Amino acid sequence: MPSVLVLEASGSPSEIGETLGRALQPILREAVERHRSYLAANGIGWDRALALAARLRDDLAANLPATAEELAAMARAAALDVDALVSLNALQETLVLARRLPVDEGCTSLAVPPAATADGSVLLAHNEDALPCRHEQVYVVRCRPRDEPAFVAFAYSGLFLYQGVNELGIGSTGNALRMTDIRIGVPKLFLYREVLRATTLPSAIRAALLPERANGNNHLIATAEGEIYDVEVSGRRSALHYVGNAPFAHTNHVLAAELRDLEEGKTLGSQLRRNRAQRLLELEAGRHTVDTLRRILSDHANGPDAICKHLDPTRDDASRTIAGLVIDVTARELWVAAGPPCRAPFERVPLA
């Protein structure tokens, strides 16, 4: 299994984007080509995809200028059209807005408050499930932005899916939801980057609730003090869940009754994963460590809808687990498996 690639960046949004664009240029180019081919196979031409991306970029620039600047610099450094990177980060938005096609990117997210860990630390965990069209290169960005909190975060395939922790002890992970009220707005993946800019818990939650968001998603946000909230959003509505003192699992269906009328697609596989993860979390309540979460992320019960998913030979469009992640919010460090967590070793990447 490959080692985790660690990228160091610092400075202004443009400087950070340029550093990442240069480092990721081969990955970004291949990721865009895979994305373009996948859209074409689903009846969405590249010109149409770029035109839609330009509309989404307008909302990104108007509402999240620092992230828009970082993305534009990334594109320049990699010699790519910025709208190609917008489209890459807006796969679900593109499939739904262009053709009302479903997207089966899953993921499992876990949260363990101090009362449920062995040493009183705060832990988050996540399995990243991706479609075959996604580039599989996993990397960690260790970043010191100017005038903002430093952070260390997981990503892959050139995406702004920054799941990690900042120096102020705000940690974030999350997973996809499928909601009917998707619209033109800020693509959901860019909101992960905004959560890590936050300096307080309220500002982190507000980042996930950006009124101009395009799409539904689930954000699991924790602080080093042990406050953990799960934020379910659709394009227009939201629900907030307080985790409290018990461990908590979330997958790809909404838990809030008031949002279920907006949910679309089949949810049985997601329910199986969530129920299994919740039971395994509860079995170790009070004894959780990074190692107990690694074991849960490696679980294969209820396959092919397991927590740790492998390719389903009967389906060519099914997602599979390409990485595992444990975030020690207290210690401000990540444990990352660059591959299925049942096989790949977890490597420690601290912020310091």
N, C-alpha and C positions, 0 to 999 in steps of 0.2 A: 504494500500500500504506500502511496506517496506521502511525504511529509507535508505538514501545513505550511503554506507560503505566508510569511509575515512581511507586511509592507509598512514602512515608516513614512509618515507625512506630517507636515506642520505648516503653519503660516495662515495666509488669507485663504478664502474659498478658492480663488484662482490658483494659488500655489499648491494647495492640496489636490485640486483636480488635475493640474499638470503632472504632479508627481505620480498620481495613480494612473493617469492615462498613459504615461510613458511605460510604467512598470507592467501594465495590463494590456498593452497594445495587441500582442498576438492573441490573447484570450478574447479581448473585445471584438476583434475582427472575426474570429471563428464563431463567437457567440451570436453576432449579428447575422452572419450567413446562415447559421442553423435556424435562427428565429425567422429570417426571411423565407427559407425553404418550408418551414412549418406552416407559416401563414399561407404560402402559395398552395400547399397541399390541402389546405382548408378553404380554398376559394377566395383568398384575400390577396389582391395584387399589391406589390410594393408601393406603387404610387398612392394607392388608397390608404395604405397603412401610414405612409409618411404624412399625408394630408391630415389624417386623424391625429397623428402625433403632434403636428404643428399646433392644432387647436388645444391639445392637452398641455403643450409647452407654454402657451400663452397664460393659462391658469397657474402653472407652476411658477413662472416668472413674476406674475402679479402678486402671488401669495407667499411664496417661499424664495425670495430673491437670492439668498446665500446658497441654497441648494441648487437653484438654477444656474448660478455662476460656477459652482463646483462642477456641475454636469457639463456645461459648455466648455470649460477648460479641459476636462477629461476628453471630450470629443476632439478638440483641437490637437491635443498632445498625441492622440491615437490616430489622427488624420481620418476621422470619421464624421459623417453628417450628425449634428447634434440630435436631429429628429430620429435618426436610426437608434440612438441610445435611449431616447424617450420611448420609442416603440418597444425596444427590448425590455424596458422596465414596466411596460404597460401591456403585457401579454393578455391578461384577463380582460382588461378594458377594451383592447382591440378586438378580441374574439367576440365579445358580447355586443359592443356598439356597432361593429361592422356587419356581423352575421347572426347574432344571437346564438352563438355556439357555446356549449359548456366547456369548462376547463377543469381537469381533474388533478390539480396540484394540491396535495394534502397537507401534511405536517401535524405533529403532536407537540404540545407545549405543556410544561409542568412548572409548578411553583411550590416551594417548600418554605414556610415561615419559620422563625426561630424556635417556636415551641415544638416543631416537628423534626428538627435536626439534632444531631448528636452533640453539637457544640454551640448551639445558639446562633449559628450563621444563617444567612439568607441565601437560598439557592433557587435558580431558574434552570430549566433544561428544555431541550428542543431537538426533535428530529426533523431534518429538512427533506421533504419528499418532492421530487422534481420530475417533470416530463422528460422523455428522451431527447427532446429538442434543446434542452438546456445544456450549456457547457458545464462539465463536472469539476472544473478546477476550484477547489476550496481555498480561501485565503482569509487572513486576519489583517485588518487595518488597525494599526496602533497610531493614533493621531493626536496632535497637540495644536488645535486651532487657535488662532489669535483671538484673544478676548472671549473665549468660550471654554467650557470644560473639556479637558482631555478625555479621550475615550479609547477603549479597545473593543473591536466588534468583528463578528463573523460576516462573511459574504461569499458569494460565488457567482460565476458567469457574468461578471460585469454589472451586477445588480446593486441597487441602493438598499438592499435588504440588510441593513446594519443592525444586527442583534447582538447586544453586548452590554457594557456597563461604562458609565463615565466616572470621573474622579470624585464627583460629589455623592457617589453611591446611588445613582439612579440606573437601574437595570431594565432591560426590555427584551422581550421576545414576542412571538405571535404566530398567527396562522390564517389561512385563507377562509373566507366565507363566500357563499354564492347567494347574492341578493338581487331582487328584481329591479331595484330603483337605481341601478348604475347609470351614470350620466357623464357628460363632459365636465371635467374638473381636474383636481390634482390627483394623479395616479397614486394608488394606495402605498406602493413600496417606498415612495419618498417620505412618507410620514415616519418611518422607522428612523431615518436620519434626523428628523426634527425632534423626536423624543430624546435622543442623546445630546441635543443642544440644551435641554432643559436644566434649570438650576434648582427647581423645586418639584415636589410631587404634583401640585396643581398645574404647573406649566407643562409637565410631561403629559398629564391626562388631556389638557387642552390641545396639545399638539396632535394627539390621536383623534381628537374630536373636531379637527379643522373644518369649519362650516363649508368650505369650498371643495371638500374631498369629492372624488369621482365615484368611489366604490366602497363596498363593504369590506370589513376585515376584522380580525380579532387582535387586540394588543394586550399583552400581559406585562404589567409594569410593577416593579418592586423598588423599595428603597432599602438602604443598609440598616435603617431603624426597624425594619420588619413590616412596614406597611405595604400591602400588595393589593392591587386592583386589576381586575380583568375588564377591559373596555371592548364591548361588541358594538360595531358600527355598521350601518348600511349607508347608502348614498346620502340619505336625509335624516335617518333616525339613529338612536343609540341606546345602549343600556350599560349600566355600571354595576359590577359585582365586587363586593368586598370579600377578600379571601379569609381574613381572620386568622385563627390559630391552627387550622387543619390544612393538610396538603391539598393541592388543587390541580386538576387536569383539564385541558381544553383541546378539542380537535377541530373538525370542520363543519360543525352544525351549531346553530345558535342555542344558547341555554335560556335566554330571556323569552318568556311567553309572549311579551308584547312585540317581539320582532319576528315571530314565526310566520306571520302572514306574508312577509317579504321574502322568505327563504324559498329557493328553488333547487331542483335536483334531488337525487337520492341521497339519503343520509345514513342508511343502515351501516355501511362500513365505518363511517365516522363515529357512530354511536358505539359500535363494538370496540373500537380503539380507545375511545374516551372511558368507557366503563372498565375496560381491562386496566388502563393506566391508573384510574382512580383507585381501583381495588389494590393494585400493587403498591401505590403510594401509601394507602392506609395501613397495609400490613407492616410497614417499617416506620410508621409515625413515631417520632421521638428518637429515632436512631438514624435518620438520614444523613448521608455524606455524599460526596462526589461519586464514590464507588456505587452506592445503592442506586443513584440515578443513572449511572452508566448501564447497570444491569437492566433497569426498566427500559431504557432506550434500545436495548438489544433483544427485547422480547419478541418471540415469533408466534405467540398464540393467536388464533383466529385468522391465520393467513388465508388468502392473500391480503386481507385487511388488517395486518398486524401492525404493531407499533413500529417495528423494524421491517419495512417492506422490501421485497425483492421483485425483480421483473416477473410479471405474469406472462408466460409464454402464449396464453390464449388471447392476449390483448396487446396491440402495438401502440396504444395511446395511454397506457396506464403509468402512473407515477411510481417511483421507487425511491428508497431512502439513500441519499448520496452523502449525508454527513450527519454527525451527532454533535451536540453542543451542551455543555454544562457551564453556567455562569455563576461564579461565586461572587455575589453582589457585595458581601462583606469585605472580602479580600481584594476586590476589583481585579479579578482575573478570569480567564476563560480556560476551559478544557475542551479541545476540539478534536474530533475524529474525521479525518479527510477520507471518508468512505463509509460504508455501512458500519454502524457502531458495534455490530456483532463480530466484525472482522478487523477493523482498523483500530490501531492504538489511539488513545486520547493523549493529546499533547497539551501541556500547560503553557499558556501565553498570558503573562501578567501585564497589567497596564504600566507598572513601574519599570 
